[in-house]
Amino acid sequence: WIPGATYGKTHPEFFAEIGGKRIDPSGGKSALLLSEQLCTTNPALRAEIVKNMVEYCGKHPEIKTISLVPNDGFGWCECAACSRLTASRGPGGPYAVSAHVPRADRLYQDLVADVFRQLRRRQPDLRLTFEAYINYCAPAPGFRLAPGLGVHFAPYWRCINHALDDPRCPTNAAYWRDLKAWVAARGGGEVNVYEYFMGVNFYVSLPMVHHALVFREAAAYARLGVDGLMTQFQFGHWTAYGLNYCLMAKACWPN
C-alpha cells in the first residue's frame, strides 16, 4: 500500500527510523525488503493507506477482502512515537530470534485498528485481514477482532515434531497460548490459522513427516473454535510436501 519506489523520496517520514535516520526503502521486491517497515504511528501514513485501499477497491469492485501485512522480517521504527508502543511490550520473546528485537504486536495492531476504523467509515462492506507472525504473534492487551476484521495466525517457528497443541513442546505450547488468546479476542471477527504444512524456505524441501499430526491439528483447531485453516504454498516444495497439503484437505473436509 506504500511502495518505496513511490513514497521513498516524497514522504521519507512514512518509513521506519532506525538509529536516528529514516531508512531509504527499496524500490521493489528484493532481499532488502525483508526488514523494511513503516513508521506505523504516523497519522498521515495511515490516512494514505486508507486512501490507497479505497482507490484500489474502487478499480476492482470484485474484491471484498484486502490485507494489511508488514514486510517480512523486523526493522521496526524507532521514532519516539513508535518506541513508546514497543517499549510497553518488552522484548520479542521466543519468536524474535534475537533478544534485542522488541515485540511489535501493539505497534502493528494499533495501525490495523485505526486503518480498519477509517476504512469502515468509507467502505463498510470491505473485510480487512492482518497477520499474527514472528514478534507480533499475540493480541496486544485490549485488542479485539471486530466484525469484518480477520487475523491470520502464522506459527512460523513451530516445531514440526510435535502437534501445535502438545503441551510437552515449549515452542508449540507458546503458539497454542497465543492462538487461544486470539480466539478469546474474537468479537465478531475471524481467526484463521496460516500453517506451514507446505514448508518454509529454510526447510529446503527436506522430508517433513507430519502426516498424522495434520489430522490431530485440524481437529484441535476445530475444537478451539478457529474459523479457517490455510497453508503456505510454494510450487518448489510440492514434490516434498504435497502429501501434507492433500491430507490437510482431507482432515478439514466434513464427514
Secondary structure, 3 states (H helix, E strand, C coil): CCCHHHHCCCCHHHECEECCEECCCCCCCCHHHHHCCECCCCHHHHHHHHHHHHHHHHHCCCCCEEECCCCCCCCCCCCHHHHHHHHCCCECHHHCCCCCCECCHHHHHHHHHHHHHHHHHHCCCCEEEEEEECCECCCCCCCCECCCEEEEECCCCCCCCCCCCCCCCHHHHHHHHHHHHHHHCECCCEEEEEECCCCCHHHCCCCCCCHHHHHHHHHHHHHHCCCEEEECCCHHHHHHHHHHHHHHHHHHCCC
